């Protein structure tokens, strides 16, 4: 006889769908979006929606705390005069490097202009002497041609002279600004050292105040008075 299992309507329920996790970089608008925070974003499943909502709430609270602590740290650093001066000195040193590079380039350009100007002046003088020699020999045509060449070089020298004067003005301006920036950097460094000394003095004063605040002078005096009373009673 074949034995059959009794019919049943029970069915095994499929295992609950596991919540899938997806790492998504979140950006905050703080500091123009330069702060990037990575958190785990939970994709809700139909089976366990309530649990996922709870996880998302916890993660959002954590994210809020992180952003708040980061903002407080940045703001406190901005309020630190020493750090502000450090940043200012760094930026001024960068500007000073750029100005020195620009000055070197302008000086090199000025040197090239001077060489071209001297060459044009020398050529103009040479062609003038040739014109004089041609006239002495009675060759007026050659003298006229030499004078034309001389005028061409003289005009070129005049143009180069004008450019050279402008270039010298630029160089003088750059050198003046470079010296001014160097003095500002020295002044900022001096102020930074002064602020460091003040900050150290303030920290020392705060520590001394805390130490004095922890000393219970009233209890010590009362104990001393009790000892005096006991000593007086023994006499």
C-alpha positions in Angstrom: 0.0 0.0 0.0 1.3 3.4 -0.9 1.3 5.9 1.9 0.7 9.5 0.8 1.5 12.5 2.9 -1.5 14.4 4.0 -2.2 17.5 2.0 -1.2 20.7 3.7 -1.6 24.3 2.9 1.6 25.3 4.7 4.3 26.9 2.5 7.7 28.1 3.5 7.8 31.8 3.3 10.7 33.2 1.3 13.6 34.6 3.3 13.2 38.3 3.9 14.9 40.4 1.3 18.1 41.7 2.7 18.5 45.4 2.7 21.0 46.4 0.1 23.5 49.0 0.8 24.9 51.6 -1.6 27.7 53.9 -0.8 26.9 57.4 -2.1 29.1 60.4 -1.6 27.1 63.2 -0.1 28.2 66.8 -0.5 27.3 69.7 1.7 27.1 73.3 0.6 29.4 74.3 3.4 32.6 76.0 2.1 31.2 75.9 -1.5 30.7 72.2 -1.5 34.4 71.4 -0.8 33.5 69.1 2.1 32.7 65.6 0.9 31.1 63.2 3.4 30.7 59.5 2.6 27.8 57.7 4.3 26.0 54.5 3.6 22.6 55.1 2.1 20.1 52.3 2.7 17.7 51.3 0.0 14.4 50.5 1.5 13.0 47.0 0.9 9.3 46.2 1.0 9.8 43.6 3.6 11.7 45.6 6.3 10.7 49.2 5.6 10.4 50.2 9.3 13.9 48.9 10.1 15.4 50.7 7.2 13.7 54.0 8.1 15.3 53.6 11.6 18.7 53.1 10.1 18.4 56.1 7.8 17.3 58.2 10.7 20.4 57.2 12.7 22.7 57.8 9.8 21.1 61.3 9.2 21.6 62.2 12.8 25.2 61.0 12.6 25.8 63.0 9.4 24.3 66.1 11.1 26.7 65.8 14.0 29.7 65.3 11.7 28.8 68.4 9.7 28.2 70.5 12.8 31.5 69.4 14.4 33.4 70.1 11.2 31.8 73.5 10.8 32.6 74.4 14.4 36.3 73.3 13.8 36.6 75.4 10.7 35.0 78.5 12.2 37.2 78.2 15.3 40.2 78.0 13.0 39.0 81.1 11.2 38.7 82.9 14.5 42.3 82.1 15.4 44.4 85.1 14.6 47.6 83.1 14.5 46.2 80.8 11.9 44.9 83.7 9.9 48.3 85.3 9.9 50.0 82.0 8.9 47.7 81.8 5.9 48.3 85.5 5.1 52.1 85.0 5.2 51.8 81.9 3.0 49.7 83.8 0.4 52.1 86.8 0.5 55.1 84.6 0.0 53.4 83.1 -3.0 52.8 86.6 -4.4 56.4 87.5 -3.6 57.6 84.5 -5.6 55.4 85.5 -8.6 56.6 89.1 -8.4 60.2 88.1 -8.4 59.7 85.8 -11.4 57.9 88.6 -13.2 60.7 91.0 -12.4 63.3 88.5 -13.7 61.4 88.1 -17.0 61.0 91.9 -17.4 64.7 92.4 -16.7 65.6 89.8 -19.3 63.4 91.5 -21.8 64.9 94.9 -20.9 68.4 93.5 -21.5 67.4 92.2 -25.0 66.0 95.6 -25.8 69.1 97.3 -24.7 71.2 95.1 -26.9 68.9 95.8 -29.9 69.0 99.5 -29.2 72.8 99.5 -29.0 73.1 97.5 -32.3 70.7 99.9 -34.1 72.7 102.9 -32.8 75.9 101.4 -33.9 74.6 100.6 -37.4 73.2 104.1 -37.7 76.6 105.6 -36.9 78.4 103.2 -39.3 76.1 104.2 -42.2 76.6 107.9 -41.4 80.4 107.4 -41.7 79.9 105.6 -45.0 77.9 108.5 -46.3 80.6 110.9 -45.3 83.3 108.8 -47.1 81.1 108.6 -50.2 80.8 112.4 -50.3 84.5 112.8 -49.8 85.0 110.6 -52.9 82.4 112.5 -54.8 79.9 109.6 -55.0 76.7 111.4 -54.2 74.4 108.4 -55.1 76.3 106.1 -52.7 76.1 108.8 -50.1 72.3 109.1 -50.5 71.9 105.4 -50.3 74.0 105.3 -47.1 72.0 108.1 -45.6 68.8 106.2 -46.3 70.1 103.1 -44.5 71.3 105.3 -41.7 67.8 106.8 -41.3 66.2 103.4 -41.2 68.5 102.3 -38.3 68.1 105.6 -36.6 64.3 105.3 -36.6 64.6 101.7 -35.3 66.9 102.9 -32.5 64.4 105.7 -31.6 61.5 103.2 -31.4 63.6 100.8 -29.3 64.6 103.7 -27.0 60.9 104.5 -26.3 60.2 100.8 -25.5 63.3 100.7 -23.3 62.1 103.7 -21.3 58.7 102.1 -20.8 60.3 98.8 -19.7 62.5 100.6 -17.2 59.3 102.1 -15.6 57.8 98.6 -15.3 60.9 97.3 -13.7 61.1 100.1 -11.2 57.4 99.5 -10.3 57.9 95.8 -9.8 61.0 96.4 -7.7 59.1 98.9 -5.5 56.2 96.6 -5.1 58.5 93.7 -4.3 60.2 95.7 -1.5 56.8 96.8 -0.1 55.6 93.2 -0.1 58.8 92.0 1.7 58.2 94.6 4.4 54.6 93.5 4.8 55.7 89.9 5.2 58.2 90.9 7.8 55.5 92.9 9.6 53.1 90.0 9.5 55.7 87.6 10.9 56.4 90.0 13.7 52.7 90.3 14.6 52.4 86.5 14.5 55.3 86.1 17.0 53.7 88.7 19.2 50.3 86.9 19.1 52.0 83.6 19.9 53.6 85.1 23.0 50.2 86.6 24.1 48.5 83.3 23.5 51.1 81.5 25.6 50.8 84.0 28.4 47.0 83.6 28.3 47.3 79.8 28.4 49.6 80.1 31.4 47.3 82.5 33.2 44.4 80.2 32.6 46.2 77.2 34.0 47.2 79.1 37.1 43.6 80.3 37.5 42.4 76.7 37.2 44.9 75.5 39.8 44.0 78.2 42.2 40.3 77.4 41.7 40.9 73.8 42.7 42.5 74.7 46.0 39.9 74.7 48.8 41.3 77.4 51.1 38.3 77.6 53.4 38.6 73.9 54.4 42.3 74.3 54.9 41.8 77.3 57.2 39.0 75.6 59.1 41.2 72.6 59.7 44.0 74.9 61.0 41.6 76.6 63.3 40.5 73.2 64.7 44.1 72.3 65.4 44.6 75.6 67.2 41.5 75.0 69.3 42.7 71.5 70.3 46.1 72.9 71.2 44.5 75.5 73.3 42.4 72.9 75.2 45.4 70.9 76.0 47.1 73.8 77.7 
